[in-house]
Amino acid sequence: MTFTTAQKDMNVLLDDEFKKKGWDCQPNVTEDKVTGIKADYKKARVQVEVQFGNMARWYTDVFKFQSAIRWA
């Protein structure tokens, strides 16, 4: 059995739902804006990262959380 995810469609759906609830979509992780690193969603001091199974990229999400703590 093969399960596929239309990642672009899921991103649009997630963006719409998070926006409806007052979340910022793709905000900068740090205030300096030099790195250009963006979170997926953020509201106040809560940050959400969404990953669709690309385990090779997990470290970037961890790095985003670590960077955001410094600027919280």
Contacts in CASP RR format, 6 or more apart in sequence:
PFRMAT RR
TARGET T0000
AUTHOR 0000-0000-0000
METHOD contacts of the structure
MODEL  1
MTFTTAQKDMNVLLDDEFKKKGWDCQPNVTEDKVTGIKADYKKARVQVEV
QFGNMARWYTDVFKFQSAIRWA
5 52 0 8 1.000
7 52 0 8 1.000
10 52 0 8 1.000
11 50 0 8 1.000
14 40 0 8 1.000
14 41 0 8 1.000
14 50 0 8 1.000
15 25 0 8 1.000
18 25 0 8 1.000
18 41 0 8 1.000
18 48 0 8 1.000
19 25 0 8 1.000
21 43 0 8 1.000
22 43 0 8 1.000
23 41 0 8 1.000
23 42 0 8 1.000
23 43 0 8 1.000
23 48 0 8 1.000
24 41 0 8 1.000
24 42 0 8 1.000
24 43 0 8 1.000
25 40 0 8 1.000
25 41 0 8 1.000
26 38 0 8 1.000
26 39 0 8 1.000
26 40 0 8 1.000
26 41 0 8 1.000
27 38 0 8 1.000
27 39 0 8 1.000
27 41 0 8 1.000
27 42 0 8 1.000
28 36 0 8 1.000
28 37 0 8 1.000
28 38 0 8 1.000
28 39 0 8 1.000
29 35 0 8 1.000
29 36 0 8 1.000
29 37 0 8 1.000
29 38 0 8 1.000
29 39 0 8 1.000
29 47 0 8 1.000
29 64 0 8 1.000
29 67 0 8 1.000
29 68 0 8 1.000
29 71 0 8 1.000
30 36 0 8 1.000
30 37 0 8 1.000
30 67 0 8 1.000
30 68 0 8 1.000
30 70 0 8 1.000
30 71 0 8 1.000
31 71 0 8 1.000
35 67 0 8 1.000
37 63 0 8 1.000
37 64 0 8 1.000
37 67 0 8 1.000
39 47 0 8 1.000
39 48 0 8 1.000
39 49 0 8 1.000
39 64 0 8 1.000
39 68 0 8 1.000
40 47 0 8 1.000
40 48 0 8 1.000
40 49 0 8 1.000
40 50 0 8 1.000
41 47 0 8 1.000
41 48 0 8 1.000
41 50 0 8 1.000
42 48 0 8 1.000
42 68 0 8 1.000
45 72 0 8 1.000
47 64 0 8 1.000
47 65 0 8 1.000
47 68 0 8 1.000
49 61 0 8 1.000
49 64 0 8 1.000
49 65 0 8 1.000
51 57 0 8 1.000
51 58 0 8 1.000
51 61 0 8 1.000
END
